[in-house]
Amino acid sequence: MRILALFASLLTAFAVIGCGGGGSGGGNKSGGGTNGVGGSLSIVQKEWKGAKLLGELPTDAKKPKAAIDGNGNAIVVWYQDYNFKRVVFAKRFTNKQWLSTERINDINYTAMYPDVACNSSGDTIVVWEQIINNAIHIYAREFNPQKGWSSAYLLEKAPNAYGLKIVMNGKGDAFVTWQRYGYIYAKEHIKYALGSSWGNTDTLDKNGKVENYSLAISDNGNAVAVWAEENSQGYNDIYAKVYTPNKGWHGITLLEKIDDKADRPVVAMDENGSAIALWHQLAAGNLNLYAKRYAPGVGWDSSSTLLEGDDGGVGYPRIVLNKKGDGVAIWLQLDTSANIDRVYAKRYIAGRGWDNKIVLISNDFNGNAGLAYVAMNNRGEAAVIWKQVADGGYHLYARRYTPSGGWEKSAVLLNSTTNEPIHAQIAINDRGDIITAWEEFDSDAGYRKVYANIYTDKE
């Protein structure tokens, strides 16, 4: 969706768009961010390995999610039509090669909308929606590098559930969240030295009018959820709720005080439980980007920070933070001079705040950009991927950031077709390895395909 079109629709009637992203979100610790953590530090030359077709069956493959551990082992999950049902598949990258595709769920039931997260050691959890007797149940399956895959198990009976997500910290603590009848639900996974266990299921909001949401978890076990919730006037407000291990989920906070339409909240956390939330909101006729910071023991800042806003319209923000608290925010913005959407980025520096400089990420092109995601590691390296109209078709590009060199001078092409990429994902680890995955419709074949491209050591 063009930002200009979004801006126009918000001026009249608030556009309700399904939750996602990113991040979920696209990331383990952040909104629309990274599912990769940990890893030993080394200086080696790396390269993009090229687009790899993951779903080999000649049927629709959809909604890929990706994660990467500290040693560069990656996993991509998706669902695909198979034997008159929908089945969740996984494909792992390890020892510099892609392994055989693995079926994750019971073949006798329809399963879809998987998500995946892992920690630095490679402990992995896959969750998905499975239909049994015409009702949705949430299932999970775990992978351990030494033990392999566990059996699939029922996590929650949740008829009419949607918006399933999982976030995980470096220790292996996690939260699985979903929506049902407009409410947000969360279930905690606690990692111990000799095992793990699941906690109770909690309801996060009170009114059951949530449009979309984001969740982040820190290494000390704290978590933050943010969401857009419809108010009595028919448009959305942005709320947040905090989790601490000693108190559980507590306190619902209204993050914005502008009496106008707000949407697309995302959140990220550092290792100590500090967080930053972003969202876009109409104010004085402009669609602006706002941020607000949370500090443990202090709470949320009293006022929001305006990151960007003009008559072109700003939307679809993403944010990531690393352990130290450094971060990167990205968003789409209409360039009114060229009438095209572009991708922009702004850095957050721990102890200093937001950098004054806004960087145009999609500066190599004069076509529309969209579908932007970002990931960041604890060395301060970051990577952005986005969809770009260029050379007569659609392409997926990446651009990396390093503390020593800044942003790469030119974008790198990730896919080898001109089909439109959708539902992209990105994750990065502390070695600088990156996994990207996306879905695209092959117009010649007549069905959707899932691809991945990995950035890792040169051979």
C-alpha positions as CSV (number, residue, x, y, z in Angstrom):
1,M,0.0,0.0,0.0
2,R,1.3,3.4,-0.9
3,I,1.9,5.7,2.0
4,L,0.1,8.4,0.1
5,A,-2.9,6.2,-0.2
6,L,-2.7,5.2,3.4
7,F,-2.4,8.9,4.4
8,A,-5.5,9.7,2.4
9,S,-7.5,6.9,3.9
10,L,-6.6,7.8,7.4
11,L,-7.9,11.3,6.9
12,T,-11.3,9.9,6.2
13,A,-11.7,6.4,7.7
14,F,-9.1,4.6,9.7
15,A,-7.7,1.7,7.7
16,V,-7.8,-1.6,9.6
17,I,-4.9,-3.7,8.5
18,G,-4.1,-7.2,9.9
19,C,-1.4,-7.4,12.5
20,G,2.0,-8.6,11.4
21,G,5.5,-7.6,10.8
22,G,7.4,-8.0,11.4
23,G,8.0,-8.8,13.0
24,S,7.2,-9.7,14.2
25,G,8.2,-9.8,13.2
26,G,9.5,-9.8,12.4
27,G,12.4,-10.3,15.9
28,N,13.2,-12.1,19.0
29,K,13.7,-9.0,21.0
30,S,12.1,-6.4,18.9
31,G,9.2,-5.3,16.7
32,G,9.7,-6.3,13.1
33,G,13.3,-7.1,14.0
34,T,15.7,-9.9,14.5
35,N,15.3,-13.5,15.4
36,G,19.1,-14.0,15.7
37,V,21.2,-13.8,18.8
38,G,24.7,-14.6,20.2
39,G,27.7,-16.1,18.6
40,S,31.5,-15.9,18.9
41,L,33.2,-12.8,17.4
42,S,35.5,-13.2,14.4
43,I,36.6,-11.2,11.4
44,V,36.0,-13.2,8.3
45,Q,34.9,-12.3,4.8
46,K,31.2,-12.9,4.1
47,E,28.9,-13.0,1.1
48,W,25.3,-13.5,0.0
49,K,24.9,-17.0,-1.1
50,G,22.0,-16.4,-3.6
51,A,18.3,-17.0,-3.6
52,K,17.4,-20.6,-2.6
53,L,14.0,-22.1,-3.4
54,L,12.8,-23.7,-0.2
55,G,9.3,-25.1,-1.0
56,E,10.0,-27.6,-3.7
57,L,6.4,-28.8,-4.1
58,P,4.4,-27.3,-7.1
59,T,1.8,-25.8,-4.7
60,D,1.3,-22.5,-2.9
61,A,3.9,-21.9,-0.2
62,K,3.2,-19.0,2.2
63,K,4.2,-16.9,5.2
64,P,7.8,-17.8,5.8
65,K,9.4,-16.9,9.1
66,A,13.2,-17.1,9.9
67,A,15.6,-17.3,12.8
68,I,19.4,-17.8,13.1
69,D,21.5,-18.9,16.1
70,G,24.9,-17.7,17.3
71,N,26.9,-20.2,15.1
72,G,25.1,-19.3,11.9
73,N,22.7,-22.2,11.8
74,A,19.4,-20.9,10.4
75,I,15.9,-22.1,10.0
76,V,12.9,-21.1,7.9
77,V,9.4,-22.2,8.4
78,W,6.3,-21.8,6.2
79,Y,3.1,-23.5,5.3
80,Q,2.2,-25.1,2.0
81,D,-0.6,-26.9,0.3
82,Y,0.1,-30.7,0.4
83,N,-2.2,-33.7,-0.1
84,F,-5.4,-31.5,0.1
85,K,-4.3,-29.9,3.3
86,R,-2.1,-27.1,4.5
87,V,1.1,-28.4,6.2
88,V,3.9,-26.6,8.1
89,F,7.4,-27.2,6.8
90,A,10.9,-26.3,8.0
91,K,14.2,-26.1,6.3
92,R,17.5,-25.7,8.2
93,F,20.8,-24.3,7.1
94,T,23.8,-25.8,8.9
95,N,27.4,-26.7,8.2
96,K,27.2,-24.3,5.1
97,Q,24.4,-26.2,3.5
98,W,20.6,-26.4,3.3
99,L,19.3,-29.7,4.7
100,S,16.2,-31.6,3.5
101,T,12.8,-30.1,4.0
102,E,11.1,-31.4,7.2
103,R,7.4,-31.6,7.9
104,I,6.6,-30.1,11.3
105,N,2.9,-30.9,12.0
106,D,0.8,-34.0,12.0
107,I,-0.1,-34.7,8.3
108,N,-3.7,-35.6,9.2
109,Y,-4.5,-32.0,10.2
110,T,-4.4,-28.7,8.4
111,A,-1.8,-26.3,9.9
112,M,-0.8,-22.8,8.9
113,Y,0.7,-19.4,10.1
114,P,3.9,-20.7,11.8
115,D,6.4,-18.6,13.6
116,V,9.9,-19.5,14.9
117,A,12.5,-18.3,17.4
118,C,15.8,-19.5,18.6
119,N,18.5,-18.5,21.1
120,S,22.3,-18.2,20.6
121,S,22.8,-22.0,21.4
122,G,20.3,-23.1,18.8
123,D,17.4,-24.0,21.0
124,T,14.4,-23.4,18.8
125,I,10.6,-23.3,19.2
126,V,8.2,-23.4,16.2
127,V,4.5,-22.6,16.9
128,W,1.6,-22.8,14.5
129,E,-2.2,-22.8,14.2
130,Q,-3.7,-26.3,13.7
131,I,-7.3,-27.0,12.8
132,I,-8.9,-29.9,14.7
133,N,-12.7,-30.5,14.5
134,N,-13.1,-27.1,12.8
135,A,-11.5,-25.3,15.7
136,I,-8.0,-23.7,15.9
137,H,-5.5,-25.0,18.3
138,I,-2.0,-23.7,18.9
139,Y,0.7,-26.3,18.7
140,A,4.5,-26.2,19.3
141,R,7.6,-28.2,18.5
142,E,11.1,-27.7,19.8
143,F,14.5,-28.4,18.3
144,N,17.7,-28.9,20.3
145,P,21.0,-29.2,18.4
146,Q,22.1,-32.2,20.4
147,K,18.7,-33.9,20.7
148,G,17.0,-33.0,17.5
149,W,13.2,-32.4,17.2
150,S,10.7,-33.0,19.9
151,S,7.2,-34.3,19.2
152,A,4.6,-31.8,18.4
153,Y,2.4,-30.9,21.4
154,L,-0.7,-28.9,22.1
155,L,0.1,-25.5,23.6
156,E,-3.3,-24.0,23.8
157,K,-6.9,-24.6,22.6
158,A,-7.8,-21.2,21.1
159,P,-10.8,-21.3,18.7
160,N,-10.7,-18.4,16.3
161,A,-7.1,-17.4,17.2
162,Y,-5.1,-15.4,14.8
163,G,-1.9,-13.2,14.8
164,L,0.3,-15.9,16.3
165,K,3.8,-14.7,17.3
166,I,6.8,-15.9,19.3
167,V,9.7,-13.9,20.8
168,M,12.7,-15.4,22.6
169,N,15.7,-14.0,24.5
170,G,19.3,-15.3,24.5
171,K,18.7,-17.5,27.5
172,G,15.7,-19.3,25.8
173,D,12.9,-17.6,27.8
174,A,10.0,-16.9,25.4
175,F,6.5,-15.6,25.0
176,V,3.9,-16.9,22.6
177,T,1.1,-14.5,21.8
178,W,-2.0,-14.5,19.7
179,Q,-5.3,-12.6,19.3
180,R,-8.8,-14.0,19.8
181,Y,-12.0,-12.0,19.6
182,G,-10.0,-8.8,19.6
183,Y,-8.0,-9.6,22.8
184,I,-4.3,-10.4,23.1
185,Y,-3.2,-13.5,24.9
186,A,0.3,-14.4,26.1
187,K,1.9,-17.6,27.3
188,E,5.3,-17.7,28.9
189,H,8.1,-20.3,28.2
190,I,10.7,-20.4,31.0
191,K,14.1,-22.0,30.3
192,Y,16.0,-23.7,33.1
193,A,19.4,-25.3,33.2
194,L,18.0,-28.8,32.9
195,G,14.8,-28.1,31.0
196,S,11.9,-25.7,30.4
197,S,8.2,-25.3,31.2
198,W,5.2,-23.3,30.0
199,G,3.4,-20.9,32.4
200,N,-0.2,-19.8,32.5
201,T,-2.0,-17.9,29.7
202,D,-2.6,-14.2,30.4
203,T,-5.0,-11.7,28.8
204,L,-3.1,-8.5,28.1
205,D,-5.8,-6.0,27.2
206,K,-9.2,-5.2,28.8
207,N,-11.6,-4.2,26.0
208,G,-11.1,-6.7,23.2
209,K,-10.7,-4.1,20.5
210,V,-7.1,-4.6,19.5
211,E,-6.2,-4.0,15.9
212,N,-2.5,-5.0,15.9
213,Y,0.2,-5.5,18.4
214,S,4.0,-6.1,19.0
215,L,5.9,-7.8,21.7
216,A,9.6,-7.8,22.9
217,I,11.5,-9.7,25.6
218,S,14.8,-8.8,27.2
219,D,17.6,-11.1,28.5
220,N,16.6,-10.5,32.1
221,G,13.2,-11.9,31.4
222,N,11.3,-8.6,31.2
223,A,8.8,-8.1,28.4
224,V,6.7,-5.3,26.9
225,A,3.6,-5.5,24.7
226,V,2.2,-2.6,22.7
227,W,-1.0,-2.5,20.7
228,A,-3.4,-0.3,18.8
229,E,-6.9,-0.4,20.3
230,E,-10.1,1.2,19.0
231,N,-11.6,3.8,21.3
232,S,-15.2,5.1,21.7
233,Q,-14.7,7.6,18.9
234,G,-13.9,4.9,16.4
235,Y,-10.1,5.3,15.9
236,N,-7.1,3.8,17.6
237,D,-5.1,4.7,20.7
238,I,-1.7,3.1,21.5
239,Y,-1.3,1.2,24.8
240,A,1.5,-0.7,26.5
241,K,1.8,-3.4,29.2
242,V,4.9,-4.5,31.0
243,Y,6.0,-7.9,32.3
244,T,8.5,-8.5,35.1
245,P,9.4,-11.9,36.4
246,N,8.5,-11.0,40.0
247,K,5.2,-9.3,39.2
248,G,4.0,-10.8,36.0
249,W,2.0,-8.6,33.5
250,H,1.0,-5.4,35.1
251,G,-0.2,-1.8,34.4
252,I,-1.8,-0.7,31.1
253,T,-0.3,2.7,29.9
254,L,-1.7,5.0,27.2
255,L,1.4,6.0,25.3
256,E,0.0,8.9,23.2
257,K,-2.1,11.8,24.0
258,I,-2.9,13.2,20.6
259,D,-6.7,13.1,19.9
260,D,-6.4,11.5,16.4
261,K,-5.8,8.2,14.6
262,A,-2.8,6.1,15.6
263,D,-1.6,2.7,14.3
264,R,1.2,0.2,13.7
265,P,2.9,0.2,17.1
266,V,6.2,-1.8,17.4
267,V,8.5,-2.2,20.4
268,A,12.1,-3.4,21.1
269,M,14.1,-4.0,24.3
270,D,17.7,-4.1,25.5
271,E,19.2,-6.7,27.9
272,N,18.2,-4.7,31.0
273,G,14.5,-4.3,30.1
274,S,14.6,-0.8,28.7
275,A,12.3,-0.4,25.7
276,I,11.4,1.9,22.9
277,A,8.0,1.9,21.2
278,L,7.2,3.5,17.8
279,W,3.9,4.2,16.0
280,H,2.5,6.4,13.3
281,Q,-0.3,8.9,14.1
282,L,-2.2,11.7,12.5
283,A,-1.5,15.1,14.0
284,A,-2.5,18.5,12.5
285,G,-3.2,16.8,9.2
286,N,0.1,15.0,8.9
287,L,0.9,11.3,9.4
288,N,3.9,11.5,11.8
289,L,6.2,9.0,13.4
290,Y,6.5,9.0,17.2
291,A,8.7,7.2,19.8
292,K,8.5,6.7,23.5
293,R,11.0,5.1,25.8
294,Y,10.5,2.9,28.9
295,A,13.0,2.4,31.7
296,P,12.7,-0.2,34.5
297,G,11.9,1.4,37.8
298,V,11.0,4.7,36.1
299,G,8.3,3.9,33.6
300,W,7.4,5.5,30.3
301,D,8.7,8.9,29.3
302,S,6.1,11.6,30.1
303,S,6.0,12.8,26.5
304,S,6.5,11.3,23.0
305,T,9.4,12.1,20.7
306,L,8.5,13.2,17.1
307,L,10.9,11.3,14.9
308,E,9.7,12.4,11.5
309,G,6.6,14.1,10.0
310,D,5.7,16.1,7.0
311,D,2.9,16.4,4.4
312,G,4.2,13.3,2.6
313,G,3.1,10.8,5.3
314,V,5.2,8.4,7.4
315,G,4.2,4.8,8.1
316,Y,4.9,1.2,8.8
317,P,7.8,1.7,11.3
318,R,10.1,-1.0,12.6
319,I,12.6,-0.9,15.4
320,V,15.4,-3.1,16.8
321,L,17.6,-2.7,19.9
322,N,20.7,-4.7,20.9
323,K,21.8,-5.6,24.4
324,K,23.7,-2.4,24.9
325,G,20.6,-0.3,24.0
326,D,21.8,0.9,20.6
327,G,19.1,0.7,18.0
328,V,17.8,1.4,14.5
329,A,14.3,2.5,13.4
330,I,13.1,2.4,9.8
331,W,9.9,3.5,8.1
332,L,8.3,4.2,4.8
333,Q,7.8,7.8,3.7
334,L,6.3,9.4,0.6
335,D,8.8,11.5,-1.3
336,T,6.4,14.2,-2.5
337,S,8.9,15.6,-5.1
338,A,9.0,12.2,-6.9
339,N,5.7,10.9,-5.7
340,I,7.2,7.6,-4.6
341,D,7.6,5.7,-1.3
342,R,11.1,5.4,0.1
343,V,12.7,3.7,3.0
344,Y,14.4,5.8,5.7
345,A,16.4,4.9,8.8
346,K,17.4,6.7,12.1
347,R,19.8,5.4,14.7
348,Y,19.3,5.4,18.5
349,I,22.5,5.6,20.5
350,A,22.5,4.3,24.1
351,G,23.1,7.0,26.6
352,R,22.6,9.8,24.0
353,G,19.3,9.3,22.4
354,W,18.2,9.6,18.8
355,D,20.8,10.6,16.1
356,N,20.0,13.8,14.3
357,K,20.7,12.2,10.9
358,I,18.0,10.5,8.9
359,V,19.4,8.1,6.2
360,L,17.7,7.4,2.9
361,I,18.1,3.6,2.6
362,S,16.5,3.1,-0.8
363,N,18.6,5.9,-2.4
364,D,19.7,3.9,-5.4
365,F,16.3,3.8,-7.0
366,N,13.5,6.0,-8.4
367,G,10.7,3.5,-8.0
368,N,8.4,2.7,-5.1
369,A,9.8,0.9,-2.1
370,G,7.9,-1.1,0.5
371,L,7.9,-4.2,2.8
372,A,10.9,-2.9,4.8
373,Y,12.3,-4.9,7.8
374,V,15.4,-4.4,10.0
375,A,17.6,-6.6,12.2
376,M,20.6,-5.7,14.5
377,N,23.2,-7.6,16.5
378,N,25.1,-6.9,19.7
379,R,28.2,-5.6,17.8
380,G,26.0,-2.8,16.4
381,E,25.8,-4.2,12.9
382,A,22.4,-3.9,11.2
383,A,20.7,-4.9,8.0
384,V,17.6,-3.6,6.2
385,I,15.7,-5.5,3.5
386,W,12.9,-4.0,1.4
387,K,10.8,-4.5,-1.7
388,Q,11.7,-2.2,-4.6
389,V,10.3,-1.4,-8.0
390,A,13.2,-1.4,-10.4
391,D,14.3,-2.5,-13.8
392,G,10.7,-3.3,-15.0
393,G,9.8,-5.5,-12.1
394,Y,9.9,-6.1,-8.3
395,H,13.0,-7.0,-6.4
396,L,14.2,-7.6,-2.9
397,Y,17.2,-5.6,-1.8
398,A,19.4,-5.4,1.3
399,R,21.7,-2.8,2.8
400,R,24.0,-3.4,5.8
401,Y,25.3,-1.1,8.5
402,T,28.5,-1.5,10.4
403,P,29.8,0.9,13.2
404,S,33.1,1.3,11.5
405,G,31.9,1.8,7.9
406,G,28.3,3.1,8.3
407,W,25.7,2.2,5.7
408,E,26.8,0.3,2.6
409,K,27.1,2.6,-0.4
410,S,24.9,0.5,-2.6
411,A,22.0,-1.9,-2.1
412,V,22.5,-5.7,-2.8
413,L,19.9,-7.6,-4.9
414,L,18.7,-10.6,-3.0
415,N,16.2,-12.3,-5.4
416,S,16.8,-13.4,-9.0
417,T,13.2,-13.0,-10.4
418,T,11.0,-10.0,-11.1
419,N,8.1,-11.4,-9.2
420,E,6.8,-9.3,-6.3
421,P,8.3,-10.4,-2.9
422,I,5.9,-10.4,0.0
423,H,6.0,-11.5,3.7
424,A,9.8,-11.0,3.9
425,Q,11.8,-11.8,7.1
426,I,15.3,-11.0,8.3
427,A,17.5,-12.1,11.2
428,I,21.1,-11.5,12.2
429,N,23.5,-13.0,14.7
430,D,26.6,-11.6,16.5
431,R,28.9,-13.1,13.9
432,G,27.2,-10.9,11.3
433,D,25.5,-13.9,9.6
434,I,22.1,-12.9,8.1
435,I,19.1,-15.0,7.0
436,T,16.4,-13.5,4.8
437,A,13.2,-15.3,3.6
438,W,10.3,-14.2,1.5
439,E,7.3,-15.3,-0.4
440,E,6.6,-14.4,-4.1
441,F,4.0,-15.3,-6.6
442,D,5.4,-17.0,-9.7
443,S,3.1,-15.8,-12.5
444,D,4.5,-18.4,-14.9
445,A,4.0,-21.3,-12.6
446,G,0.7,-20.0,-11.2
447,Y,1.5,-20.5,-7.5
448,R,3.4,-18.9,-4.6
449,K,7.0,-19.9,-3.7
450,V,9.2,-19.4,-0.6
451,Y,12.8,-18.4,-1.0
452,A,15.7,-17.6,1.3
453,N,19.1,-16.0,0.9
454,I,21.8,-16.2,3.6
455,Y,24.8,-13.9,4.2
456,T,27.7,-16.0,5.7
457,D,31.3,-16.9,5.5
458,K,32.9,-17.0,2.1
459,E,34.1,-20.5,1.1
